[in-house]
Amino acid sequence: MAELAPQEIRVLVAVAETGGFSAAAAVLGISQSAVSHSVRGSEGKVGAVLFERGRGGASPTPAGERAVALGRRILRLYEVLGAEARGAARAPAGRDAGEGVLRVAAFRSAALHLLPPALERLAVLYPGIRPEVRVVRELGAGTAGEVAAGRADLGIATLGAREDVPPGLLTGVLVEEAYALVHPVGHADPRALPLLDWDENCGSYTREWWRAQDWIPGATVKAEDDAMVLTMVGRGLGMAIMPELSLREAPDTVEITGLGPRRPVRQVGYVTTPELASTHAVRALIRELRAEKV
């Protein structure tokens, strides 16, 4: 089977991201016929239909989604190759060096509380590395999905269940954070309050613990995120069960009560690809993240 050239991969990614051949042509600065010819050639080389064509544009088939995800990762390696080589040339002998863009995807509380200290130290040690951080909700594919799709070099994700991370990615636990009961200050019976929750919390593998607790009712109110839950608890609208990273924003109007020695614990870790795990930038950020303690 013939291999795809870098320009052919760029065309596939552009079609997927713009949703059509003409839009991809405009982004790439080539003609629509050149895009169509390139896609047909790529499909012939891989032996599969990569896009469904229609009046509304073009959408990847399952084979196309896989090809585009791997294509993004391949194109990213071309970019990283130059940055890695330049950094190595400028570094003192025997020392790591890094430069260039480092794309990070993280869920909200990790982006607020886990990443900043690590990025601050990274900036001092490796001023040539330029982090780009995007907040991604831990729903569906989540941050690990961004890494698998080639849109992030490293993701900060909740770990613990095998299905949480797409196959073929590398993971490592950074911190473990315990859940606690959060309720309005001074409430006489906080466990009798309505339960407040948010969608990202619902997918946690700690639900097995939740199901075993007969005092926890079904969620009365679903909020957009953990910050909104904290605000609502502080206004006396209910109680919540939340992990430690989220509780770093707890206002004075809420009280935090431990859930005992058998409390649920969530693992927070990094996710990256095998090919990027050995790069200086990713290795450096993982080192700094490991230095953080919840």
C-alpha positions in Angstrom: 0.0 0.0 0.0 1.3 3.4 -1.0 2.0 5.9 1.8 0.2 9.2 2.1 2.4 12.3 1.6 2.3 15.1 4.2 0.3 17.4 1.9 -2.3 14.6 1.4 -2.7 14.3 5.1 -3.1 18.1 5.4 -5.9 18.0 2.9 -7.7 15.2 4.9 -7.4 17.2 8.1 -8.6 20.4 6.5 -11.6 18.7 5.0 -12.6 17.2 8.3 -12.1 20.4 10.2 -13.9 22.7 7.7 -16.6 20.3 6.8 -16.3 20.6 3.0 -14.0 20.5 0.0 -14.4 24.1 -1.0 -13.8 25.4 2.6 -10.7 23.2 2.9 -9.5 24.6 -0.4 -9.9 28.1 0.9 -7.9 27.3 4.0 -5.1 25.6 2.1 -4.9 28.1 -0.7 -5.5 25.5 -3.4 -8.4 24.8 -5.8 -11.4 22.7 -4.9 -10.6 20.3 -7.7 -7.1 19.8 -6.2 -8.7 18.9 -2.8 -11.1 16.5 -4.5 -8.3 14.9 -6.4 -6.1 14.6 -3.3 -8.9 13.0 -1.3 -9.7 10.5 -4.0 -6.0 9.6 -4.2 -5.8 9.1 -0.5 -8.8 6.9 -0.4 -7.3 4.8 -3.2 -4.1 4.5 -1.3 -5.7 3.4 2.0 -8.4 1.3 0.4 -11.3 2.9 2.2 -13.9 5.7 1.7 -12.8 8.5 4.1 -15.6 11.0 3.6 -19.3 11.0 3.0 -20.1 13.6 0.3 -23.3 15.5 0.2 -25.0 18.8 -0.4 -24.2 19.9 3.1 -20.5 19.2 2.7 -18.2 16.3 3.6 -18.1 14.4 6.9 -15.6 11.7 7.9 -16.6 8.0 7.8 -15.4 5.9 10.7 -12.3 5.1 8.6 -12.0 8.8 7.9 -12.2 9.8 11.6 -9.4 7.3 12.4 -7.3 8.5 9.5 -7.8 12.2 10.4 -6.9 11.6 14.0 -3.7 9.8 13.1 -3.0 12.4 10.4 -3.1 15.2 13.0 -0.7 13.3 15.2 1.7 12.7 12.2 1.6 16.4 11.2 2.2 17.3 14.8 5.4 15.2 14.8 6.7 17.1 11.8 6.3 20.3 13.8 7.8 18.8 16.9 10.8 17.5 15.0 12.1 21.0 14.3 11.5 22.3 17.8 13.2 19.2 19.4 16.2 19.5 17.1 16.6 23.3 17.7 16.3 22.8 21.4 18.9 20.0 21.5 21.3 22.1 19.5 21.1 25.0 21.9 21.1 23.0 25.2 24.3 22.4 27.2 25.7 18.9 26.9 23.8 16.4 29.0 20.8 18.6 29.6 17.2 18.4 28.4 16.0 21.4 26.3 12.6 22.3 25.0 11.1 24.9 22.8 8.0 25.5 20.7 4.3 25.2 21.4 3.0 22.6 24.0 -0.7 22.0 23.6 -2.4 21.0 26.8 -6.1 20.0 27.4 -7.4 20.0 30.9 -10.7 19.9 32.7 -11.7 23.1 34.5 -10.5 22.5 38.1 -7.2 21.0 36.9 -6.6 24.0 34.6 -7.3 26.4 37.5 -5.4 24.7 40.3 -3.1 21.9 39.1 -1.6 23.4 36.0 -0.6 27.0 36.9 2.1 26.2 39.5 3.6 23.6 37.1 3.5 26.0 34.2 5.1 28.7 36.3 8.1 26.5 37.1 8.2 25.3 33.5 8.5 28.9 32.2 11.5 29.5 34.5 13.3 26.3 33.5 12.4 26.2 29.8 11.5 29.7 28.6 11.4 28.5 25.0 8.3 26.3 25.7 5.1 28.1 24.9 2.1 26.3 26.6 -1.4 26.6 25.0 -4.0 25.4 27.5 -7.6 24.6 26.5 -10.3 23.8 29.0 -12.2 20.7 27.9 -15.2 19.2 29.7 -14.7 15.6 31.0 -17.7 14.4 29.1 -17.7 11.9 26.2 -14.2 11.7 24.9 -13.0 14.4 27.2 -9.4 15.5 27.4 -8.1 12.0 26.6 -10.1 12.2 23.4 -8.4 15.4 22.4 -5.0 13.7 22.7 -6.2 10.7 20.7 -7.5 13.0 18.0 -4.2 14.9 17.7 -5.6 18.2 19.0 -3.5 18.1 22.3 -0.1 16.9 23.1 -0.9 16.2 26.8 -4.2 15.9 28.6 -5.0 16.2 32.3 -7.8 13.7 32.8 -9.7 11.7 35.4 -8.4 8.1 35.4 -9.5 4.9 37.0 -11.8 3.1 34.6 -10.3 1.3 31.6 -12.8 2.8 29.2 -11.8 6.4 30.2 -8.8 6.4 27.9 -8.7 5.4 24.3 -6.4 2.4 23.6 -2.8 3.1 22.6 -2.3 6.2 24.8 0.1 6.5 27.7 -1.2 7.5 31.2 0.2 8.2 34.6 -1.4 9.2 37.9 -0.4 12.6 39.2 -2.6 13.0 42.3 -5.4 11.3 44.1 -8.1 13.5 45.5 -10.7 12.5 48.0 -14.3 13.5 47.8 -16.0 15.3 50.7 -19.5 16.5 51.7 -20.1 20.2 51.0 -23.0 22.0 52.7 -24.1 25.4 53.9 -22.2 26.6 57.0 -23.9 25.6 60.3 -26.6 23.5 58.8 -28.0 21.1 61.5 -28.6 18.1 59.2 -26.7 18.6 55.9 -27.4 15.0 54.7 -31.1 15.8 54.6 -30.6 18.6 52.0 -31.3 18.1 48.3 -28.3 16.9 46.3 -26.7 19.3 43.8 -24.6 17.8 41.0 -23.0 18.6 37.6 -22.6 16.4 34.5 -18.9 16.0 34.7 -19.2 14.5 38.2 -21.7 12.0 37.0 -19.2 10.0 35.0 -16.9 9.4 37.9 -16.1 5.7 38.7 -16.8 6.7 42.4 -20.5 6.1 41.5 -20.1 2.6 42.9 -19.5 4.2 46.3 -22.5 6.5 45.7 -24.8 3.7 45.0 -23.9 2.0 48.3 -24.9 5.0 50.3 -28.6 4.9 51.1 -28.5 8.5 52.4 -27.6 10.1 49.1 -30.7 11.0 47.1 -31.0 11.5 43.4 -29.7 14.8 42.2 -32.4 17.5 42.6 -30.5 20.1 40.6 -27.9 19.7 37.8 -25.6 22.7 37.4 -23.2 23.6 34.5 -20.0 23.0 36.4 -18.5 22.5 39.9 -18.1 26.3 40.5 -21.9 26.8 40.0 -22.5 23.9 42.4 -20.4 25.6 45.1 -22.2 28.8 44.6 -25.6 27.2 45.0 -24.5 25.2 48.1 -23.3 28.5 49.6 -26.7 30.0 49.1 -28.3 27.2 51.0 -29.9 25.4 48.1 -28.5 22.0 48.9 -25.5 19.8 49.6 -22.9 18.2 47.2 -20.2 15.6 47.1 -17.2 17.0 45.4 -13.4 16.3 44.9 -10.6 18.3 46.5 -9.5 20.2 43.4 -13.0 21.7 43.1 -13.1 22.6 46.8 -10.1 24.9 46.5 -12.6 27.5 45.4 -15.0 26.9 48.3 -16.4 30.2 49.7 -16.8 31.0 53.4 -20.5 30.2 53.1 -19.9 26.5 52.7 -18.6 23.9 55.1 -16.6 20.8 54.1 -17.1 17.6 56.0 -15.1 14.4 55.5 -16.8 11.2 54.4 -14.8 8.8 56.5 -12.0 6.3 55.8 -13.9 4.6 53.0 -14.6 7.9 51.2 -14.3 7.8 47.4 -11.0 8.9 45.8 -10.5 10.1 42.3 -7.3 9.7 40.3 -6.1 12.6 38.2 -3.4 12.0 35.7 -1.8 12.8 32.4 -2.6 11.3 29.0 -0.2 11.6 26.0 0.7 9.6 22.9 3.7 7.2 22.7 5.4 9.3 20.1 5.1 12.6 22.1 5.9 11.0 25.5 9.6 11.2 24.8 9.7 14.8 23.7 11.4 17.3 25.9 8.4 19.6 26.4 6.0 16.8 27.4 8.5 15.2 29.7 9.3 18.5 31.3 5.7 19.3 32.0 5.0 15.8 33.4 7.9 16.3 35.8 6.6 19.6 37.1 3.0 18.2 37.4 4.4 15.3 39.5 5.8 17.8 41.9 2.3 19.1 42.7 0.3 17.8 45.7 -3.4 18.1 46.1 
